[in-house]
Amino acid sequence: AQTVTQSQPEMSVQEAETVTLSCTYDTSESDYYLFWYKQPPSRQMILVIRQEAYKQQNATENRFSVNFQKAAKSFSLKISDSQLGDAAMYFCAYRSARAYSSGSARQLTFGSGTQLTVLP
Amino acid sequence: DAGVIQSPRHEVTEMGQEVTLRCKPISGHDYLFWYRQTMMRGLELLIYFNNNVPIDDSGMPEDRFSAKMPNASFSTLKIQPSEPRDSAVYFCASRFDRLSGNTIYFGEGSWLTVV
């Protein structure tokens, strides 16, 4: 079974600075998807960014970018120019892309989350 | 698009009562998921449907939990009877298998407290 590890339960960053959240995963598969979700105090789960494992280019969405290291099974999230609204719990998630995977193995596996505080 | 819509947003109920959580997935999505989030266990997949058919309910904690999807635009998660340990945030999510890079879209969650 796949596992996702977020080793930083809490992080803080000064407003306008850059912060990197770490995520590692364990899988024997070569084809999969990785995601970062943001969960603000409202508890809604909001997709931040997505990466397909077959793509070598790191995904970027405005101030959010990832450093995807497939060999190292690492998928970190970089937030540039941090804003107060970025304060939230961030979850890293994995999903198999294998067409012949069955059941829940094809669905999202989440890390335990990193609570990000943005300091004014 | 309105996104995934869940109701109620918050519910407080007494132990032993029946609880019904509702979900409307994004129109056109063919997968629907129910997740539960607690401090102790994080995010857990309870059950998911494909084209209204339950595919895997191995995450459903026990027989007190049941889920239905009578049509493509509506699903319910029912707990009967409820217990204090069922207190959690319950998320409904949906996706379309061949679109949006297999991204799953979550609703805002239903915050359940059982006293």
Contacts between the chains, C-beta under 8 A, distances in Angstrom:
chain1	res1	chain2	res2	distance
A	33	B	101	6.8
A	33	B	102	5.8
A	35	B	103	7.3
A	35	B	104	8.0
A	37	B	106	7.6
A	42	B	108	6.8
A	43	B	37	7.8
A	43	B	89	5.3
A	43	B	108	6.9
A	43	B	109	4.6
A	43	B	111	6.6
A	44	B	106	6.7
A	44	B	107	7.6
A	44	B	108	4.5
A	44	B	109	6.4
A	45	B	91	6.2
A	45	B	93	7.5
A	45	B	106	3.6
A	45	B	109	7.5
A	46	B	106	7.6
A	47	B	103	5.9
A	47	B	104	7.9
A	47	B	105	7.0
A	50	B	101	5.5
A	50	B	103	5.8
A	52	B	101	6.6
A	91	B	43	7.1
A	95	B	102	6.6
A	95	B	104	8.0
A	97	B	102	7.3
A	103	B	55	6.7
A	103	B	56	4.0
A	103	B	58	7.0
A	104	B	45	5.6
A	104	B	48	7.5
A	104	B	56	4.9
A	104	B	58	6.3
A	104	B	59	6.6
A	107	B	33	6.8
A	107	B	45	5.5
A	107	B	48	6.2
A	107	B	56	7.9
A	108	B	43	8.0
A	108	B	45	7.1
A	108	B	104	6.1
A	110	B	42	6.2
A	110	B	43	4.3
A	112	B	42	5.4
A	113	B	42	7.1
